[in-house]
Amino acid sequence: MKKNLIIILLILLVPIVAYMALTKSTATTAQPNDVIGKPQVLKFTSSMCLDCQKMTEIFAEIFPKYEGTIVLTEIPVQDGSSFTNSQIEKFNVTLVPTIILIDSNGNQVKRIEGAIEKDEMDNHLKGLK
């Protein structure tokens, strides 16, 4: 009887714990002083999206060389915060991943929807000023 109860509890608890781990917020929101005069990359993402995971791996490989010169803000669309909702509305994001490149003057210079190759993303970041 105890064995059956333990199995039933595990069947119920494991998916709940997995869901909570996958949907926890990992947003990094830049402070206004960090953004002034620097180019920005806004990366709209979801933990349940395979293309988003691919882009996260690509950014992990190529972004360290741009750290300090480009501000990266990752926005998980499922977190429901007021900041996230305002950014989704402001940039009219309808799918993930969506990557918005903003120059140092605050103008949107490129919008990328969907996953792209590492070399292509690196070229976009090189051209961002």
N, C-alpha and C positions, 0 to 999 in steps of 0.2 A: 504493500500500500504506500509506504513512504517513497519507494523507488518511483512509482507512477506519479506521485505528487511532484517530485523533483523534476521529472521529465516534462510534465505539463507546465510547470513554472518556467523552465528553461525555454520551452517552445514559445511562451508568451513574452518573456523578458528579453531574449536575445534580439529579436527584430526591433524592439523599442530602443534598446541601447545602441544598436547599429544605426538607426535613424537619427538619434540624437547626436552621435559622433559625426555622421555625414553632413548634418545640416548646421553644425555650430558655426557661428560667424567668425570669419577670418579677415574682415575688412581692415584695411589700414587707411585711415583718413588723414590726409595731410593737413597740417596746421597752416593757416593763411600765410604766415611768415616763410614757411618752407616753399610755397608755391610762387610767391612774387618773383617775377623775372626769370622763372625757369620753365622749360617745356614740361608738359604733363602727359602721362598716359593713363587713361581711365579704362580699366579692364572689367567689364560686366561679365560675371561668371556665375556658375551654379555647381554645387558639389555633385549633382546627379548627372552632369553633362559630360560625355566622353570627349567631345571636342574641346571643352573647357579644361579638362585634365591635360590634354595634349598641349594646349597653349600654356598652361601653368608650368609644364616641364620645359617648354621652349624658353619661357621667361626665366626660369631658374638657371638655365645654361647661359643665356646671352645678356641678361640684365645687369649682372654685377659690374661689368665694365662701364655702364652708364650711371651707376649709383652716384649720387652727388650732383650730377648734371641734369638728370631727368627725374621728375617726381612720379612714382608709380602709385596709383590708388586702385586697389582691387575692391570691387563692389559686388558682394554676393546678392543676387537679385531676390533670393528667397528669405532674407532676414527681416524684411518688412519695416525697417526703421524709417524715420521721416527723411533722413539724409538720402538713403537708397531710393525711396519713392520719388523724391524731388529730382534726383539725378536721372532716373529712368524717364521721368516726364520731360525734363529739360532737354535730354538728348534723344528722345523718341526711340528708346530701345525696345524692340519687339522680339528679339531672339538673342540667344547666348551661344557662343561668346560674341560679344561686340567690344571692339577695342577702338577708343577714340583718342586720336593724337592731337594735342593742343600745343601750339607754339608758345614762345615766351611772351608774346603779346596778348595771349588769351584767345586766339583765334583757332577754331577747329580746322586742321589742315588735312586730316585723313580719317576715314571711318572704315573699319574692317569688320565685316560680319562673317562669322564662321572661322574655322581653323585655317591657318596658312603655314607654309614651310618656314623653318628656322632662318634660312638665308634671306628670305623675303622680309621677315619681321626685322631682322638685323639691319637690312638696307633702309627700312622705314625709320628705324630709330636713329641711324647714322644721319639721315637727312633732316631730323627734327631739331630745330634751333629756336 
